[in-house]
Amino acid sequence: MTSPYQPDLFASSVPRWLSCSDDPQQWGVQSLPREKALKRAYVDPNPAALVWAIVFDIDRPDAATAWEDAPTVCPRPNWIAQNPRNGHAHLGYALAAPVPRTLKARATPQRFLARIQHGLTLALDADRAYTHRLTKTPDHPQW
C-alpha cells in the first residue's frame, strides 16, 4: 500500500494561524503562527469560518487501515497520523471545496458536510464523540 499522506497539501492548506497544543488536557490550546503550530503534536486544520478538511478519530490497533477494512467503500484519506504505541489514528480528508461555517453561510452545504461526516464516522467505526477539531499533526515525530 502506498502512503496516502500528502505533506504539501496539509501544510499549504492550513490557515496562517492555528489552534494547537502538545497536550490539550494538560496545557490547553493556544493560537500560533503556522510554522510554530505545525511543530506541536495537535492542530486544528480548519480556520474558524470554514472547513477544508474533515478528520476522524479511530481508537483501535488497526486504525490506519480502517478506510480499507470498512464494510462500505470509503475514500482514501489524504493523510493518516497514527500513534505507534497503540495503533490509534486520525484519518484526514481534504474537501474539494471548503464549506463556510458562519451564520450567514448557506445551510445546504453545511448539512451536506454533516451528513458526509456522519456517514464516514459510521463506515469507519470512528469515535462518535470526537469533536472534529484538534487532530494529530501528521509530520509530528510523536506520530
C-alpha positions as CSV (number, residue, x, y, z in Angstrom):
1,M,0.0,0.0,0.0
2,T,1.4,3.4,-0.9
3,S,1.1,6.1,1.7
4,P,-1.9,8.4,1.3
5,Y,-0.2,11.2,3.1
6,Q,0.3,14.4,1.1
7,P,2.6,16.6,3.2
8,D,2.3,19.6,0.8
9,L,-1.5,19.5,0.8
10,F,-1.7,19.6,4.6
11,A,1.0,22.3,5.3
12,S,-0.1,24.5,2.5
13,S,-3.9,24.3,3.3
14,V,-3.9,25.1,7.0
15,P,-4.5,28.7,7.9
16,R,-1.8,31.2,8.8
17,W,-2.7,31.0,12.5
18,L,-3.8,27.7,14.0
19,S,-5.1,26.5,17.3
20,C,-2.6,23.9,18.6
21,S,-1.2,22.1,21.6
22,D,1.3,19.5,22.7
23,D,-1.1,18.2,25.3
24,P,-4.6,19.8,25.2
25,Q,-5.7,18.2,28.5
26,Q,-2.7,19.4,30.5
27,W,-1.7,22.6,28.7
28,G,-4.9,23.7,26.9
29,V,-5.0,25.1,23.4
30,Q,-3.3,28.2,22.1
31,S,-3.2,30.0,18.7
32,L,0.2,30.3,17.0
33,P,1.5,31.1,13.5
34,R,1.5,28.1,11.1
35,E,5.3,27.5,11.3
36,K,5.2,27.2,15.1
37,A,1.9,25.4,15.3
38,L,2.9,22.6,12.9
39,K,5.6,21.7,15.4
40,R,3.0,20.9,18.0
41,A,1.5,17.4,18.4
42,Y,-2.1,18.6,17.8
43,V,-3.5,21.3,15.5
44,D,-6.9,22.4,14.3
45,P,-6.5,22.3,10.5
46,N,-9.6,24.4,9.8
47,P,-9.9,28.2,10.3
48,A,-12.9,29.4,12.4
49,A,-15.0,30.4,9.4
50,L,-14.7,27.4,7.1
51,V,-14.0,23.7,6.8
52,W,-11.4,22.5,4.2
53,A,-10.6,19.2,6.0
54,I,-12.6,16.6,7.9
55,V,-10.8,14.3,10.4
56,F,-11.9,11.0,12.0
57,D,-10.6,9.6,15.3
58,I,-10.3,5.8,15.2
59,D,-9.4,4.1,18.5
60,R,-8.3,0.6,17.7
61,P,-4.9,-1.0,16.8
62,D,-5.6,-1.3,13.1
63,A,-6.9,2.3,12.7
64,A,-4.6,3.3,9.8
65,T,-6.4,0.7,7.6
66,A,-9.9,1.4,8.7
67,W,-10.8,3.0,5.4
68,E,-9.8,-0.2,3.6
69,D,-11.5,-2.5,6.1
70,A,-14.8,-0.6,6.2
71,P,-17.9,-2.6,5.3
72,T,-18.8,0.0,2.7
73,V,-16.5,1.7,0.2
74,C,-14.7,4.7,1.8
75,P,-12.4,7.1,0.1
76,R,-8.7,7.0,0.6
77,P,-7.6,9.6,3.3
78,N,-5.3,12.4,2.3
79,W,-3.3,11.8,5.5
80,I,-3.0,9.5,8.4
81,A,-1.4,10.3,11.7
82,Q,-1.1,7.1,13.8
83,N,0.1,6.7,17.4
84,P,2.8,4.0,17.2
85,R,2.2,2.9,20.8
86,N,-1.4,1.7,20.4
87,G,-2.2,2.0,16.7
88,H,-4.9,4.6,17.2
89,A,-5.1,7.1,14.3
90,H,-6.6,10.2,12.8
91,L,-7.6,9.9,9.2
92,G,-7.8,13.2,7.4
93,Y,-9.7,14.1,4.2
94,A,-9.3,17.3,2.2
95,L,-12.5,18.6,0.7
96,A,-12.7,19.6,-3.0
97,A,-14.2,22.9,-1.9
98,P,-14.2,24.5,1.6
99,V,-17.5,24.7,3.4
100,P,-18.2,28.0,5.2
101,R,-19.5,27.6,8.8
102,T,-20.7,31.1,9.6
103,L,-24.2,32.2,10.5
104,K,-24.6,33.9,7.1
105,A,-23.4,30.9,5.1
106,R,-25.8,28.8,3.2
107,A,-27.2,25.9,5.3
108,T,-27.3,23.4,2.5
109,P,-23.5,22.8,2.2
110,Q,-23.3,22.7,5.9
111,R,-26.0,20.0,6.1
112,F,-24.3,18.1,3.3
113,L,-21.0,18.2,5.1
114,A,-22.6,17.0,8.3
115,R,-24.2,14.0,6.5
116,I,-20.8,13.1,5.0
117,Q,-19.1,13.3,8.4
118,H,-21.8,11.2,9.9
119,G,-21.7,8.6,7.2
120,L,-17.9,8.3,7.3
121,T,-18.0,8.1,11.1
122,L,-20.3,5.1,10.9
123,A,-18.5,3.5,8.0
124,L,-15.0,3.9,9.6
125,D,-16.4,3.0,13.0
126,A,-14.8,6.2,14.2
127,D,-15.3,7.8,17.6
128,R,-18.7,9.4,17.5
129,A,-17.9,11.8,20.4
130,Y,-14.9,13.2,18.5
131,T,-15.3,17.0,18.0
132,H,-13.6,17.1,14.6
133,R,-11.4,20.0,15.9
134,L,-7.9,19.1,17.1
135,T,-6.1,16.4,15.1
136,K,-2.7,14.8,15.4
137,T,-0.2,16.8,13.3
138,P,0.8,14.5,10.5
139,D,4.5,15.4,10.4
140,H,5.0,15.4,14.2
141,P,7.6,12.8,15.5
142,Q,5.1,11.6,18.1
143,W,3.0,10.1,15.4
